[in-house]
């Protein structure tokens, strides 16, 4: 895919080929609310409208975060929520799924040429 930033030394931290290897499907995730999904090495992989989206989510007590990247469009999003914990209102995981669907379906396509 080549360098994203001219003159950057990002390859010293993680070679692009290693990252691409981490983005290969290892385990399918049936029934994902984000479409055809699987796990790679440390990343969630989603196919939406013919595009590959790579991301990861995390939570701890009263905090939920996620990021998603569309490598083809070279665009991504990072978000974090304060929560009241799991299982009670507000449904922050439901909010994560809802906002992620909108990002993947409405925002990310704007950046494809």
Backbone bond lengths (Angstrom), bond angles and torsions (degrees), N, CA, C in turn:
res aa  C-N    CA-C-N  psi(-1)  N-CA   C-N-CA  omega(-1)  CA-C   N-CA-C  phi
1 X - - - 1.448 - - 1.525 111.26 -
2 X 1.305 118.97 -17.78 1.451 120.28 178.02 1.512 112.37 84.07
3 X 1.331 114.36 173.82 1.463 120.73 -179.52 1.515 111.18 -73.05
4 X 1.302 116.56 143.47 1.454 121.39 173.78 1.515 110.63 -86.32
5 X 1.322 117.09 -33.61 1.459 120.89 -176.97 1.519 108.43 -123.79
6 X 1.323 116.54 119.63 1.457 121.93 178.96 1.519 109.95 -56.89
7 X 1.330 117.31 128.78 1.459 121.44 177.17 1.518 114.35 77.91
8 X 1.320 118.78 4.25 1.461 122.06 -177.94 1.520 110.64 -74.09
9 X 1.321 117.18 152.44 1.459 121.12 175.73 1.526 111.40 -108.91
10 X 1.336 117.30 26.62 1.461 120.97 -178.72 1.526 112.03 -58.86
11 X 1.311 119.00 -27.39 1.467 121.74 179.06 1.529 111.66 -65.00
12 X 1.330 117.97 -19.83 1.467 120.82 177.76 1.525 111.03 -69.59
13 X 1.316 117.47 -24.92 1.458 122.05 179.45 1.532 110.47 -88.25
14 X 1.330 117.35 -49.76 1.456 122.34 -178.55 1.524 108.34 -153.29
15 X 1.322 115.79 117.90 1.466 119.64 179.33 1.523 109.95 -63.52
16 X 1.297 116.36 144.82 1.463 121.95 179.49 1.531 110.69 -58.25
17 X 1.332 117.06 -37.20 1.465 120.12 179.14 1.529 111.33 -63.60
18 X 1.331 117.02 -34.94 1.468 120.45 176.97 1.519 110.38 -67.29
19 X 1.316 116.50 -42.20 1.457 121.15 178.58 1.525 110.33 -62.79
20 X 1.316 116.99 -45.57 1.468 120.58 178.18 1.533 111.02 -59.84
21 X 1.327 116.89 -37.30 1.462 120.37 177.52 1.534 110.41 -64.62
22 X 1.315 117.30 -38.03 1.463 121.56 179.06 1.523 111.43 -68.00
23 X 1.333 117.07 -20.55 1.454 122.69 -178.88 1.522 113.09 -93.20
24 X 1.331 117.70 14.63 1.466 121.46 177.22 1.526 109.14 -93.14
25 X 1.327 115.91 141.94 1.470 121.28 -179.26 1.528 111.14 -62.13
26 X 1.336 115.12 131.30 1.461 121.79 174.80 1.528 109.77 -115.97
27 X 1.341 117.00 -47.90 1.467 121.81 -177.00 1.533 109.36 -133.19
28 X 1.343 118.09 123.02 1.462 120.05 176.71 1.531 111.48 -66.96
29 X 1.332 116.17 150.35 1.463 122.22 175.69 1.529 107.07 -117.20
30 X 1.327 118.03 95.80 1.466 119.69 -179.91 1.528 111.48 -70.76
31 X 1.331 115.70 145.07 1.461 120.81 174.35 1.520 114.80 74.49
32 X 1.316 118.80 20.44 1.459 120.63 179.62 1.526 110.72 -66.93
33 X 1.337 118.30 137.13 1.458 120.61 178.14 1.535 112.32 -71.65
34 X 1.343 116.86 -5.30 1.462 120.28 -178.14 1.521 112.91 -105.91
35 X 1.325 117.69 16.00 1.459 120.52 177.98 1.514 111.38 101.37
36 X 1.336 116.51 -156.69 1.454 121.78 179.22 1.520 107.63 -67.68
37 X 1.327 116.62 116.44 1.459 121.02 -172.05 1.515 111.51 -132.82
38 X 1.334 114.32 155.24 1.460 121.28 176.23 1.521 108.13 -155.73
39 X 1.318 114.36 173.07 1.471 121.20 173.52 1.512 107.88 -107.59
40 X 1.329 115.34 136.50 1.447 121.61 168.37 1.516 106.57 -101.51
41 X 1.310 117.19 -147.15 1.461 120.91 176.02 1.526 107.98 -91.26
42 X 1.322 116.51 98.26 1.470 125.46 -179.53 1.522 115.05 77.13
43 X 1.309 118.88 -0.03 1.462 121.30 -178.19 1.517 111.03 -125.36
44 X 1.344 115.97 147.27 1.450 122.40 169.04 1.519 106.51 -88.75
45 X 1.327 116.66 138.21 1.456 122.65 -178.13 1.519 108.28 -120.79
46 X 1.325 116.67 130.09 1.464 121.51 -178.40 1.518 109.21 -129.15
47 X 1.332 115.30 142.16 1.458 121.99 172.56 1.516 106.75 -111.14
48 X 1.337 115.88 119.35 1.466 120.99 179.22 1.509 108.74 -136.11
49 X 1.327 115.39 123.98 1.467 121.93 178.11 1.527 111.12 50.69
50 X 1.342 116.44 40.86 1.452 120.91 177.57 1.512 115.63 78.26
51 X 1.326 117.74 8.27 1.468 121.64 -179.47 1.517 109.79 -114.40
52 X 1.332 115.13 145.87 1.469 120.76 175.42 1.525 108.49 -93.72
53 X 1.323 115.39 129.24 1.457 122.21 177.04 1.518 107.59 -122.55
54 X 1.324 116.54 133.74 1.454 123.46 -176.48 1.525 107.73 -117.04
55 X 1.324 117.52 138.57 1.459 118.45 179.48 1.505 112.97 -163.98
56 X 1.317 113.00 -174.43 1.459 120.83 176.52 1.525 107.87 -158.07
57 X 1.324 115.85 148.31 1.459 121.81 177.60 1.517 108.82 -123.23
58 X 1.309 115.61 162.65 1.456 119.66 176.95 1.511 110.51 -160.11
59 X 1.314 115.79 155.57 1.461 119.65 177.08 1.516 108.82 -151.95
60 X 1.300 113.43 153.12 1.458 121.38 175.50 1.514 107.04 -155.26
61 X 1.299 116.37 122.49 1.458 125.02 -180.00 1.522 112.52 40.59
62 X 1.286 120.11 -97.33 1.470 121.98 -175.51 1.526 111.78 -110.43
63 X 1.327 116.27 39.19 1.460 120.87 -177.16 1.520 109.06 -147.10
64 X 1.323 117.54 134.76 1.457 123.06 178.17 1.519 107.60 -135.20
65 X 1.316 117.43 135.20 1.463 120.08 179.69 1.525 109.91 -139.94
66 X 1.314 115.13 161.07 1.456 120.85 174.60 1.510 110.14 -159.25
67 X 1.344 114.05 159.27 1.455 120.38 168.40 1.517 108.02 -142.69
68 X 1.319 115.45 148.52 1.454 122.67 175.79 1.516 107.91 -138.11
69 X 1.337 115.94 141.92 1.448 123.06 -179.71 1.523 107.95 -129.65
70 X 1.312 115.96 135.61 1.462 122.26 171.60 1.527 105.63 -104.41
71 X 1.351 118.51 95.47 1.460 120.46 -175.08 1.525 113.26 -59.73
72 X 1.335 117.44 -33.62 1.460 120.48 -179.66 1.512 112.91 -65.11
73 X 1.319 116.93 -35.75 1.464 122.00 -179.96 1.523 112.04 -94.00
74 X 1.357 116.23 -10.34 1.466 122.10 -177.29 1.526 111.19 56.83
75 X 1.346 114.71 48.04 1.460 121.79 179.12 1.527 108.37 -137.31
76 X 1.316 116.32 150.40 1.448 120.05 178.93 1.509 111.37 -152.70
77 X 1.320 115.09 171.76 1.460 121.37 179.58 1.524 108.54 -142.00
78 X 1.307 115.04 146.11 1.462 122.86 177.59 1.519 106.68 -131.50
79 X 1.335 116.81 133.29 1.463 119.97 -179.94 1.520 110.15 -143.05
80 X 1.319 115.17 154.12 1.463 121.76 177.21 1.522 108.61 -144.14
81 X 1.326 115.91 143.45 1.462 122.83 178.86 1.525 109.40 -126.31
82 X 1.309 116.81 141.05 1.459 121.15 163.53 1.518 105.73 -86.63
83 X 1.305 117.11 140.30 1.461 120.64 -176.79 1.527 109.72 -130.28
84 X 1.316 113.99 177.57 1.467 119.92 173.50 1.514 109.96 -104.15
85 X 1.328 116.42 15.02 1.460 120.84 -176.13 1.510 109.85 103.48
86 X 1.314 117.62 -178.72 1.458 120.20 -176.96 1.523 110.85 -95.15
87 X 1.324 114.79 154.12 1.450 121.04 173.25 1.516 115.53 89.83
88 X 1.306 119.47 -10.21 1.457 120.50 -179.66 1.504 111.59 -125.04
89 X 1.317 116.25 168.34 1.456 118.86 177.96 1.531 110.37 -69.79
90 X 1.284 119.56 150.16 1.466 124.75 -7.67 1.525 111.04 -74.78
91 X 1.312 116.01 156.32 1.461 122.40 -179.18 1.530 108.56 -81.96
92 X 1.328 117.11 81.44 1.467 120.37 -176.08 1.522 111.98 -68.06
93 X 1.335 119.08 -30.43 1.456 118.72 176.46 1.525 109.59 -69.59
94 X 1.318 117.78 -37.76 1.463 121.17 174.00 1.522 110.75 -61.53
95 X 1.335 116.71 -39.22 1.465 121.16 176.61 1.527 110.26 -64.31
96 X 1.345 116.84 -40.40 1.468 120.67 177.48 1.518 110.65 -59.92
97 X 1.342 116.87 -46.53 1.459 120.55 -179.19 1.524 110.15 -64.24
98 X 1.320 117.49 -45.43 1.464 121.74 -179.33 1.531 111.39 -61.30
99 X 1.332 117.74 -48.93 1.468 119.71 -179.15 1.525 111.02 -67.40
100 X 1.322 117.16 -35.26 1.463 119.87 178.44 1.522 110.93 -64.79
101 X 1.322 117.62 -44.17 1.471 120.12 177.11 1.521 110.68 -57.39
102 X 1.310 117.17 -45.19 1.469 120.56 -179.92 1.523 111.38 -64.18
103 X 1.345 116.63 -41.63 1.466 119.79 178.08 1.523 110.98 -61.38
104 X 1.328 116.50 -46.69 1.453 120.59 -176.81 1.520 112.49 -70.26
105 X 1.324 117.04 -35.14 1.460 120.80 -175.99 1.521 114.04 -90.21
106 X 1.340 117.82 -27.89 1.454 119.79 -173.64 1.534 113.56 -115.01
107 X 1.331 117.96 -40.36 1.466 119.78 -176.36 1.524 112.55 -86.10
108 X 1.322 118.10 -54.28 1.460 120.70 -175.94 1.527 112.90 -56.17
109 X 1.357 120.60 -40.69 1.476 119.56 179.72 1.527 113.74 -60.58
110 X 1.310 117.84 -23.82 1.469 120.26 178.96 1.519 112.45 -63.40
111 X 1.344 116.54 -21.23 1.461 121.13 -175.54 1.515 113.46 -97.56
112 X 1.331 118.21 -1.15 1.465 120.99 176.16 1.518 109.14 -83.10
113 X 1.310 115.09 137.76 1.482 119.57 -179.14 1.483 110.66 -95.72
